[in-house]
Amino acid sequence: MTVNNILQYESNIWATADLLRGCGIKESEWPSYMMPFFALVMIESRLVRMFDELKAEIGEAALAEIAPEDLTGLIEDKGQGYNVYIFEKNQTLKDICKNDKSFDVDFEAYLRGFDGETKDLLGVEATEGEKFLDIKGVITKLKAKKVLLGYTKEWSSIDLKPFDNSAITTLEEHIKRRWADISADTAGEQYTPDDVIGLIAEIIASKIEESDKLLKIYDCTCGGGNLLFGVEDRIHQRFKRLTQTFGQDWNDALYALAKIESRFRVDSKIEHGNTLTDDKFYNDEFDVVIANPPYGVKWNGYQKDIENDKTQRFKYLPSISDGQLLFMQHLISKLNANGMGVVVHNGSTLFSGDAGSAESNIRKWMLDSDFVEAVIQLPTDEFFNTGIYTYLWVLNKHKLPQCRDKVMLINASEKFKPLKKSKGSKRKEVDEVSRLEIVETLTRFVDNDYARVFDKEFFYFNKQAIMLTNVDEQGKSFASRLKEGKISLKLSPLKLDNGERTLTEFTITNCDSQRFGSLVEAFEQDIKPFVSSLDYKEQPLTVTTEKALYRFDADRETLIKEVLGKQEEALGCGKIVVKAAFKKGTKTQPEKIEITVELTPDYQKDYEIIPFHRDEVANQEAIEAFMAKYITKPFEYLENVVGVEINFNKVFYKPEKLRSVQKILGEITAIEKELKGLEEGLGL
């Protein structure tokens, strides 16, 4: 049957939730009730179909003469599962539901009649640990609400037997999409829409060719398998090439769905577990990698495992708050020498992290290694539970000569068709015409009005740190007043005055005994916070010593020294650094509060962002030319860190077109006429 026919079943399947609504189960909980039963009818339909094919192959009469143990072996060899009721009693779920008196017993026996792996995936006997689809738990809840038989009857009426694997996969994708729409309570998890899967498949198809060599496809966060199997099915529509799919996921229920699906495919391996800490395919490399890993999800729960990873796949560890670039590094490590991939990410992987950060270093490593062929910006409102921009990273370890050491940016944000009816946050789809246009642009690899090709170094930048020496209006710094080898001038203050308060001698004798019980208490609660609050630039501060008075002139940005009877002297731009310390008493000295003051040059660490050049000499010359043009104060070079970011807004920014003066004046005239008419109407 056609895809359109099977999609009519979507409403039938969704109608099973009416009973859930009727007995007070929240909509957000529906997927946990629907998943195990959908898996159940999917398994049954395929086993019945397989059994019918077996009958047609060897004849019903011959099949009836086969001993049960031999029949079991014959069917289990096909690797699609086994059920005693279906194969030995010729009964299905629909038959069991006919007798309401024996239903509970029969249904329990029916479930226990499955092979061991199927029972594990459905969660038939789960008591603790991994329950996967947890049908046992769901049955217990439905029994408590006295709707188990009715709910099972609803599902037993759904006959998927006439549909082939590809058609059922299509239906499964649509159902899982709706589940994702109402239950995406796990941060960052995004179900991949059909149109995005189609675009990914088209990109992959443009990079491969017909061959008798097996094509190995891998998804490290495969979820229920919609992206992995969707890409495989589309590849089969274009090529006769044999494929093998590999997937891994940590979510119990989604893994179970993917695992069940995999058993009805020619060659597919699905594993359960955390890809980042327990790679089930650690010895494998692949021709194609695809993934839509979770966005912005913390990985602190398994931080030690990542930090102690021995596989060398993680060159740098990104921020704990977002593990997307961990998955990116993992996927690159899984590519064979000629492998390519397409990975879905949000915008943070393009620009998060400053130069020298792990995120920037990961991007630099990827571009240094020439793994990135293109980045494609998708439209907003493309995914079901987020309206943000998303991006496809096209990875390629075997670039064509014209693509080497280059990266193409494709702004496909306007390549979409509006949906007639929104699906959650999804209001747009990248239609087939747009998909083919995007792939053609990628294949041609030349600039057009929405795509540009860059040397990879275009995305690099120098973050040059410098130490500035601030100067006064005469261009002088206090540094010129210091003796060689000295970094400051230390003063012994007799008095500090900030206009509101004066500090003089600090001993137990002048401690405010009514406010503080001891000198140390006065220090902690009064003197220390007061000294910390002093800001000589915001509020005038005068430091008096035995020989002179010192202050900072904010208007002239210089330190001033005043000596009685002499003209004040400008010392150059500098800082007044005041510190307070409590000194315990000794045999010869009482306890006291010691105030110290230092005059220092006004140094300021700063950095400049400067375009990067591939040639080391040219790069240094560019830095020096930039400094000569823009930096007027004395400075010293500090470290230079090369960063990498990919900024779509910078590349594709289009300034808003301003209206002409004539048009604006015309609008003003029209408004004036309208106001005049209103005034006349009011008799003003």
N, C-alpha and C positions, 0 to 999 in steps of 0.2 A: 504493500500500500504506500501511497505518497506521504510526504511530510505533512501536507495540508490535512490529510485524513487523520493522521495520528495526533496532530495538534488539537483536533476537535475533542480528543480525550482529556486534554488539559482541564477543561471545565468540569468533566465528569470526576476526575481525580480530586479537583479542588472542592467539589461538592461534598466529599467525605468529611470536610471540616465543618459542615453545617451542624452535624451531630455534636461535634466538640463545642461549638459555640452554644448550642442548646443546653449543654450540661455545665456551663459556666467556666470552661477552660479558656484562658486568655489567648488572644491571637498570637502573641509572641511565643507561646508554648506549642502552637500547632505543629511546627516542624518536628519536634521531638516525638510527637504522636504519629505523624504521617510518614516519617522516614522509614521506620522499620516495616510498616505495612506496604509501602511502595516497593521496598526491596523484596518483600515476601512475594508479592504478585509478579514482580519482574522475574525473580528466580523461578517461580512456578511456571510462568508462561514459557520460559526458555527451555526448562526441563521437559515440559509437555511437548513442545515443538521438536526437541531433540528425540524424544521417544517416538513421536509420529514419524520422523525421518528414519529412525531405526526400523520401525515396522515396515515402512515402504521399501527399505533396503533389503531386508532379509525375509519379509513376509510375516503376517501376524501368527500364522499357524506354527512356523518355525520358531518364532519368538516365544510362543506359549510353552514350547517343549524345553526351553532352556531352564536349567535349575536356578533357583533364586541366587545362590552364591555365585554362579557363573554370570548371571545377568548383572549382578552388582559390580563384578569385576569389569565386565564389558562396558558398562556405562561410566564407571569411575575412571576408566582409562581415558575418557574424553576430557576429563578435568573440569567439568562444568557443575559437578555436584551430584547428589543422590538424595532421593526421598522414598521411603518404604511405601507410603500411601500412593504416591503417583505411579511408581514402577511395579509394585507388587500387588496393590489392591485396586489399582486403576481408579483412584479417587482423588479429587482436587479439593481445594478450599471451599468451593461452591457446594460440593456434595456434603461436606462436613456441616455446613451451615444449615442444611435442610432439616436436621433433627435437633430442635432446641433442647430436648431433654438430655441428650448425650453429648451436646456440643462441647462443654467444658472438658470432658474426658477425651473426646476425639481430637479436639484442637491441641491439647497438650501432647497427645500421642503423635499427631501430625507433625508438630514442631520437633519433637524428639526423634522423628523418623528421618531427619536430614543427616547428611554426613557431618563429621566432626567440625570441619572448617566452617561450613555454613552455619552450624549452631553457634560457633564462637562469634562469627561476624554479626549474626542476628542478636546475640546475647541471650540465647534460649536458657542457658543454665548459669548465667552470670550471677555470682553472689558478692564478689568483691574484686577490686582491681579493675582491669580494662573490661568494660561492658559493651563497648562498641555501639551497636544500635539499640541495645538494652530493651529488646522487645518484652522480656520478662517483667521489667519495671513498668513498662507502659501497660501491659496486660493487667497487672495488679491495680493500677490506678483506674483503668476502665472498668474492672470488676467492681471496685468500690463505688463507682458511679452508676453501676448496673447498666452499662451500655456496651459491654464487650461484644456480645453477639450481634447487636445492631451495627456496630462499627465494622466488625469483621465481614458482615454480609455486604455492606457498602463496597468494601474493597474486593470481595470475591466476585462481584458483578463486572469488574473491570478486566476484560479479556485482551491481553497484549500478544496473544499467540500469533495472530496473523502478521505481525510486524517483524521486520528483520532487525539485526543488531543496531545498524546505523539509525533506523527510524526510532527505535526505543531510546537510543542515546540522545537523539534530538528532543524527544519528549522529556527525558530526564533532565536535560539542560534547562528547559523552560520551567519545570517544576522546581528545580533547585534554585533557579533565579528568584522565584516568588518566595521561597523559603528565606533566601538571603535578604530579600527586601523587608521582611517583617521581623527577622530575628538576628540582624547583624549586631549583636550585643558584644562581640569581641572586637576591641579597638583595632582599626586598621585593616580588617578583613574585607576584601572587595571581590564580589563575584564578577567574573569576566564575561561581558555581554557577547552575544553571538557575532555582532558586527566587528568587534575588536578581535575576536578569535579568527574571523574571516580575514581581517587585514594581516594578522600575524601569519596565518597560513599562506597568504599570497606572497608575503615577503620571503618566507622560507622557500616557497615554490620557485621564486625567481632566482634563488641561489643554488638550487640543486638541479640535477638532470637525471634522465632515465638511465638506469644502471641495473646490473644484476647483483650489485653489492647491497647488503642489508643496510637500511637506514635506521639508526638508533636514535630515538627521541626521548628526552628526559625532562621531567618537571619536578623540581625539588620541593615545591609546596603545592602538590597536585589537588588538594581538597577532594571533592567528589569526582574529579577527573574530567570535568567539562572542557577545560582548556586542552589538556593532554590528548584526550580522545577526539575532541572536536578538530584539532589540527591534523591528527592522523587520518580522520575520515576525509577531510578536504584534500590532503595529499593523495589519498587513494583515488579521488575523483579526477586528479590531473595526471597521475603516474601509475604505472603498473609495478613500480618498485616495491619490494617487500619492506615492511617496517616492523620495528619492535619498540614497544613503549615501556618506559621505566618511570615510576613515580613514587614519591614518599610524602606522607603527611602525618602530622601529630594529632590532629583532631580525630577522636575515636569514631564518631558517626560518619564523618565524610570519608575517612580512610576505608571504612567498611563498605560504603557505597562504591567507591572506586575499585576496591578489591573484588567485589561481586561483579562489577562491570568487566573487569579485566579477565575474568574466567571465561567470558563468552567472546573473547577476542583471540585471534590466531596466536599471538605471541606477546604477552604483556606481563610485566612484573611490577606489583605494587607492594610497598613495604610501609610498616607503621613505625613512627618514631620521629624524634627531633633531628632534622637534617643537619643542623649546625653542631650538634654534640654527638650524634650517632649516625653517621652516613652509612646507610645500608648498602651502598654501591661504591664503597671506597676504592675498589680495584678497577672500576669501570671508567671509560671515557666514552663520549658520545659525539655523534655527528651534529645533532641539533639539541640545544637546550632552550626551554621556554619556562616562564614562571610569572606569576603575579603575586609576589610575596606580600605579607602584611605591611601596612604603612605605619610608621611612627610608633611601633610597638617596642616596649622596653625589653631588654634581654638580661637584666640584672639577676633574674631567677636562676640563670645558668652561667653567670659571669666567670666563675672559676674554671668551669669546663672549657669555655672558649679561650681563656687566658692560658690554659695548660694544653691546648690542642697541639698535637704532635704532627699533624698532616702538612703543615707549612702552607695551607691554602689561604690563611688570613695574613696578609702582608701588614695591615694596620687594623686596629680595633676602633670603630667609630663610637660616637657617644652612646652611652647606655640607653638613652631615651629612644633610639631608633636603630633597628637592626637591618634595615634594607641593604646597606652596603656590605654587610656580612654575607647575605645571600648572593649578592653580585659577585663577590670574590669567590665564593664557593662554586658558583656556576661556571665562572671562567676556568677554575681548576678542573672542571669536569669535561671541558671541550678537548677533543682530540686535535691533532696538528692542523687539520683542515676544517675544524668545526665552526659553526656559527650559531647565533642565538638571538632571541628577541625577549626582552624582559620589561615588564610593566612596573613603573615606579611613579610616585608623586614627585613634586618639584624639589623636595629637600635634597635628593641625591645629586642635583645639578649644582647647588650653590651653598649648601649648609657647611659651616665650619670655615674658619679663617685660614689664611696661608699658614702652613705648618701643622694644621690640625690633621687628625686621622682622615677625616672626610676629604679634605683637599689632597692629601697625600695618596689616597686611594684613586681619586680621579687622575692625579698625575701619573701614577703607576700604570693605570689603564691606557692613558694616552701615550706615555713613554713606550709602552709595549705594543702600541698600535693595534689594540683590540677593538676599538670603537669605530664603527663605520658611519653610523648616523644616530641622531636622536630626533624623534618625531613627536611634536606636540599635538595631542589630541584635543578635540573640543571640550569645553566644560559641559556639565550635565550629561556626561556620557555613561557614567556608572550609576547603579541603582540606588546606592545609599550615600552618595557624595556628589557635590557639584563642582569639585575642584578640577584644575587642569591635571591631566595625567600624561605620561611620556613613555614612548617605546624606545628603549635602548637597543640598537641593532649591533650585535657583536659579531666579529668575523676574524678568525685567525688566519684566513687565507684570502686576503684582499686582492682584487685585480690591480695591476700596476698603476692605473690612473687614480686609484683610491688610497694608495699607500701613503701613510703619514698625513692623511687628510681626514676631516670629519665633516659630514653634511648635516646641516640643521634644516628640518622641514617643518614649517609652521602650518600644520593641517588643522588649525583651530577653526577655520571656516569651511572645512571640507566635510559637510554633514547635510543630512536631510532632517527637518523637524519631524518628530513623531506626531501622529494624529492624536494619540492619547499617551500621556506621560505614564511611565512605569516607575513609581517611586520618584527618585531624583533624576531619573533618566528621561530627558526630553529630546535628545538628539540621537542620531545614529549615523555612523560613517557608512553611507550606502555603497553599493557595489561600484558605481561609476567613480565615486571618490576614492575607493580603495584601489582600483586599477590605476587611477591617475597618480596616486601617491607612490605606488610601486614602480610605475614607469619613471617617475621623477628620481626615485632612488637608483634605479637601474641606469639611467642616463648619466647621473652624477655630475650635472652641470647646473649652474645658477638659473633660477627663473624668478617669477615675482613672489613666490612663497617659499623658496628654498635657496640656500646658499652653501657653497663649499668653502672650507677654510683649511689652511695649514693648521695642523693640530696645535702649534705653538700660539695661535691666535687666542687660545683660551688660557694661556699661562700669563702670569703677571709677577713682577717683582714687588715684594713688600720690603722696602729698604728702610731699616731703622736708623735713626740718626740721633745724636745728642746735641741739641741746640744750646747755645749760650745766649741768654736774653741780655739785651743792652738797653741803656737809657736813651734819652732823646739826643744825647751827644755821641751815641754809638759806643759808650764805654760800659764795661762789665767790672764788677767788684774783683774779678779774678786778677785784674792788672794791679791791684793794690796788695796782693798777697806775696809773701816772700817765696822764693823757689822751694818747691817741695811741700808747701803748706796748702791745705785745702779749705781752711777756714780761719777766722779770727775769733778767738775765745775771749769773752768779756766776763768780768766779775761784777754783776749788777748790785747796786745799792738799793735801787728802786725801779719798779715797773709801774707805768701809768697808762691806762687805756682810755682815760677820760671819764670813766665811770667808777673805777676802783684803782687804788694804789696799793702795791705790795712793797713792804720794806724788809723788816727783819722777821725771820721765821723760826722762833724758838718756843719752848713751852710757856714762856713768860707772856707772850702775846696771843696765846691760843684762847679763843672765845670759850671760856669755861661754861657759860650758860648754854651754848649750842653744842659743844663737843666735849666729851669726857676725857679725851687725850689728844696728843699732838698727831698721832697716827690716824686717829679718826678724822681730825681736821684735814689732814692731807688727802685721805681717800675720798671724803665727801665734799670737800670745798676747794682746796688749792689745786689738786690734780685736775678735776674737771674744768676749773677756771682757766688754767694754763693751756689745756687742750683746746679751749674755745677761742683763744686769742688768734686774731687774723689781722696782721699788720697792714694788709692791703685794703681790707674792708673798714677797719676802724683804727684811727691813729694810735700808735703804740710808741711810747717813749721809754728808752732804756738809759738809766743814769748810772754812770760809774764814778770813781773818784776823780777822773781827769776830764771826762767828756759826757756829752749827751748824744744818743744815737736815735734816729727815727727813719722812717721810709716816706719819701715824698711821692705820693701816688700820681700827681700830675706830671712830674718829670721822670717817674719810674726809676728813681735812684735812691740809694742810701745816703743819708745826711749825717755828718758829724759836726757837732757844735761844741766849741771850747770857749769858756767864759772869756769875754774881751776880744775874741777873734771872729773873723768872718766865717760863716758856715761853709763847710766843704762838701762837695758832691763826690761820693766815693764810687759811683757807678752802680749799675743794676745789680741787686743782690737780694738775699733773703735774710730775715731775722728769725732764727730758730730758737725757741724758748722751751726748756725742759725742766721738769720738777722731779725731785727724788727725795725719798725719806731716808735719813741716815740715823741708824740706831746709836744710842749713847755708848760711850766707852768710859774707861776709868778716868780719862783726862778731858773728854768732850761730852757735853750733854747731847741728847737726841735733838735733831733739828730737821727742818725742811730746807733742802738746798735747791736754789734756782740757778740755772746756768743759761747763758745766752751765747749763741754763735752767729757770726755774720758769714754768710757763704755766697759764692756766686749763684746766680739763678740759672741752673741747668734744667733743661726740659727734654725728656725723651719723646720723640715723635717718630712717625713713619710716613713714607710716601708710597703711593701705588703708582708704579711705572710700567709701561708696556714692556713685554719680554722679547728678547731676540735670541734666536737659536745659537748664533755664534757668540762665544763667551766674550771675546774682545768687543764686538759690536754691542753686546748687552751692557758691558761696563761703561762704554762710551755714551750709551743712551742714558744711563743713570747719571753720569756726570753732567751731561748736557742739560738734563732735567733740573738738577740741583742748581746749576749756574743760572738757569732762567728763572726759577721760582723761589729759591731759598736765598734770602738776603742777610740773614744772621750768621754769625760764625757757627760752625757745626763740625762734628766728627762722625765719620761713618761707624755704624755698629753692624750687626748681622743683617744679611740679606736673605730672605726666605722666598722661594718661588712657590706660588700658589696656583691652583687651577679651579676655575668655575665656568659654568656654561650658562650664559644669560640670554634667554630668548627675547626678553623685553628690549635689551640693548641692541640686538641684531635687527629685530623686526619692528622697532618703534616707528610709529607713523604719527607725526604731530597733527593735532587737530587743525583742520583748515579754517582760517579765520574768515569771518564775513567781511565783505567790502564796506568801506565807509559809507558809500551811497546807500547800501541796503540797510545799514544801521540807522542812518538819517531818515530813510523812508519809514522805518518801523516807528521811530520817535514821532514823526509827523502824524502817523496813523493813530498812535496812542493819544497825542494831543487833541486830535479831532474828536476821538471817542470821549475824552474827558470833558471837552467843551460841550458836546451833546448832552452828556449826563448833567452838567451844571445847568444848562438851559432847561432841561426837563424838570429839574428841582426848583427852577425859578430863581437861581442865584445870580 
